[in-house]
Amino acid sequence: MLKVSDLQKQQDQTANKMKEMFRQVYEECKNQIMLINKKGGRNYIFRTSPIPFGKPLRDIAQALSYTRKKLLKGGFNVQQIDNMSLLVRW
């Protein structure tokens, strides 16, 4: 028998997967920023792909929005330069 709780559980699992993908995109950006900073850089253009190798499709707009908000909270100057790229300055 189908239950509402089963549907809610499925929606929660989907939401958790999306949040984890957003965190992965942020971590990827963060790691690149740290590498650029070690080399003396002061800005970075973060580019992501809608279909990363070996990973499921993701909502790029939401992932970039999540990453942008996290970086802004950290004091970075962040501009979205196209649908898949952020310009990050510090």
C-alpha positions as CSV (number, residue, x, y, z in Angstrom):
1,M,0.0,0.0,0.0
2,L,1.3,3.4,-0.9
3,K,1.6,5.9,2.0
4,V,2.1,9.6,2.1
5,S,5.1,9.0,4.4
6,D,6.7,6.9,1.6
7,L,6.4,9.8,-0.8
8,Q,7.7,12.3,1.8
9,K,10.7,10.0,2.5
10,Q,11.4,9.8,-1.3
11,Q,11.3,13.7,-1.5
12,D,13.6,14.0,1.5
13,Q,16.1,11.7,-0.1
14,T,16.1,13.6,-3.3
15,A,16.5,16.9,-1.5
16,N,19.4,15.5,0.5
17,K,21.1,14.3,-2.7
18,M,20.8,17.7,-4.2
19,K,22.2,19.4,-1.1
20,E,25.2,17.0,-1.2
21,M,25.8,17.8,-4.9
22,F,25.7,21.6,-4.0
23,R,28.2,21.0,-1.2
24,Q,30.5,19.1,-3.6
25,V,30.4,22.0,-6.1
26,Y,31.2,24.4,-3.3
27,E,34.1,22.2,-2.0
28,E,35.5,22.0,-5.6
29,C,35.5,25.8,-5.8
30,K,36.9,26.2,-2.3
31,N,39.8,23.8,-3.0
32,Q,40.7,25.6,-6.3
33,I,40.6,29.0,-4.5
34,M,43.0,27.7,-1.9
35,L,45.4,26.4,-4.5
36,I,45.3,29.8,-6.4
37,N,45.9,31.6,-3.2
38,K,48.9,29.5,-2.3
39,K,50.4,30.6,-5.7
40,G,49.8,34.2,-4.9
41,G,46.6,34.7,-6.9
42,R,43.9,37.1,-5.9
43,N,41.0,36.0,-8.2
44,Y,39.7,32.8,-9.8
45,I,37.1,32.0,-12.5
46,F,35.3,28.9,-11.3
47,R,33.7,27.0,-14.2
48,T,31.5,24.0,-13.6
49,S,29.9,21.5,-16.0
50,P,26.3,20.3,-16.0
51,I,27.5,16.8,-16.5
52,P,30.6,16.1,-14.5
53,F,32.3,12.8,-15.4
54,G,31.0,9.9,-13.3
55,K,28.4,12.0,-11.5
56,P,24.7,12.5,-12.0
57,L,23.1,15.5,-13.6
58,R,22.8,18.5,-11.4
59,D,21.0,21.9,-11.4
60,I,23.9,24.2,-12.2
61,A,21.9,27.4,-11.4
62,Q,21.1,26.2,-7.9
63,A,24.6,24.8,-7.3
64,L,26.2,28.1,-8.4
65,S,23.8,30.1,-6.3
66,Y,24.6,28.0,-3.2
67,T,28.4,28.4,-3.9
68,R,28.0,32.1,-4.4
69,K,26.1,32.6,-1.2
70,K,28.7,30.6,0.8
71,L,31.6,32.6,-0.7
72,L,29.8,35.9,-0.1
73,K,29.4,34.9,3.6
74,G,33.1,34.3,3.7
75,G,33.9,37.8,2.5
76,F,34.7,37.1,-1.1
77,N,33.6,39.3,-4.0
78,V,31.7,37.0,-6.3
79,Q,30.1,37.7,-9.7
80,Q,28.3,35.3,-11.9
81,I,29.8,35.8,-15.4
82,D,27.7,33.2,-17.3
83,N,25.5,30.2,-16.7
84,M,28.3,28.0,-15.5
85,S,31.0,30.4,-14.2
86,L,31.7,32.6,-11.2
87,L,34.4,35.2,-10.9
88,V,35.8,35.1,-7.3
89,R,38.0,37.9,-5.9
90,W,39.7,38.3,-2.5
